[in-house]
Amino acid sequence: MHGAGNDFIVIDAVNQHIDLSTAQWKYLADRRFGIGADQILVVEQSDDADIDFRYRIFNADGGEVEQCGNGARAFVRFVTDKKMTHKTALKVSTMSGVIAPRLEADGSITVDMGAPVFASSLIPFDPQGLHATTVANDQVWPLHIRGHTIAMSVVSMGNPHAVQIVDSVESADVLLDGPAIENHVRFPKRVNAGFMQIIDRHAIVLRVYERGAGETLACGTGACAAAVAGIRRGLLDSPVQVTTRGGQLSIAWQGDASPVMLTGPAVTVFEGEIVLPD
Ligand SMILES: N[C@H](CCC[C@H](N)C(=O)O)C(=O)O
């Protein structure tokens, strides 16, 4: 499946027992030796009567992570098409809390991704010794990367994001700066690196070098983080249309502790079975 080109293997772990090793997750995600995906999404039963499903996410590097916005839309499409639910509005628990995806009449999917988090310790981000610049309602941090300093907004959507504004996403050094940011010592759990080009107050173009997956064609939580950072900096107004290399996403956020709403497509490409090596 994919959501704006961010591609996933989605596995039903309600009707089969799934307990894979890191090496097996990596094998599944490998585009040459396995099936190939940015992330692997696992659909599990919920042990809470008020929650419809549990949703686990593994990056292509085999690491389990807290949240995946594009994946949440593929999740809804999967459980709906597999008739694992008759609901169109779900409550789904993830490692970072409960999200609420909803299947819209036009086939798009809107996900309440919860409120953004800015406290450094919760990102987690180590600002020690750095002096932030206050820009409207945002704190912008000077991060030293590959011999130059980049002004970063740092925000969590359950997973960590460092977002910078660039003049052009096409000329941005995503493939060199991206991994340097992802693995920067000030992010103890690494970080997703967003490169945002502002078009107007309601539109951006975005590239994201994702933690554990490299550059993807779209990043849902990255689109949320970029829109939130731009709104906080007084440069964007909700809703924000986000153009990614894989398609269009729409983000709505009313500020402060209100939830970030992510809307976009979810497409099933094919399904099948695989015999996993031990
Ligand atoms: N690479 C992310 C997980 C997937 C997020 C992205 N695919 C999305 O749509 O939000 C991380 O390590 O936090």
PDBQT file of the ligand as one rigid body, heavy atoms in Angstrom, charges set to zero:
ROOT
HETATM    1  N1  LIG A 301      10.300   7.401   9.858  1.00  0.00    +0.000 N 
HETATM    2  C1  LIG A 301       9.326   7.765  10.908  1.00  0.00    +0.000 C 
HETATM    3  C2  LIG A 301       8.150   6.756  10.927  1.00  0.00    +0.000 C 
HETATM    4  C3  LIG A 301       7.276   6.863   9.687  1.00  0.00    +0.000 C 
HETATM    5  C4  LIG A 301       6.674   8.240   9.533  1.00  0.00    +0.000 C 
HETATM    6  C5  LIG A 301       6.143   8.598   8.160  1.00  0.00    +0.000 C 
HETATM    7  N2  LIG A 301       6.258   7.588   7.141  1.00  0.00    +0.000 N 
HETATM    8  C6  LIG A 301       4.738   9.181   8.248  1.00  0.00    +0.000 C 
HETATM    9  O1  LIG A 301       3.954   9.061   7.293  1.00  0.00    +0.000 OA
HETATM   10  O2  LIG A 301       4.452   9.819   9.291  1.00  0.00    +0.000 OA
HETATM   11  C7  LIG A 301      10.043   7.750  12.266  1.00  0.00    +0.000 C 
HETATM   12  O3  LIG A 301      11.035   7.028  12.413  1.00  0.00    +0.000 OA
HETATM   13  O4  LIG A 301       9.579   8.453  13.164  1.00  0.00    +0.000 OA
ENDROOT
TORSDOF 0
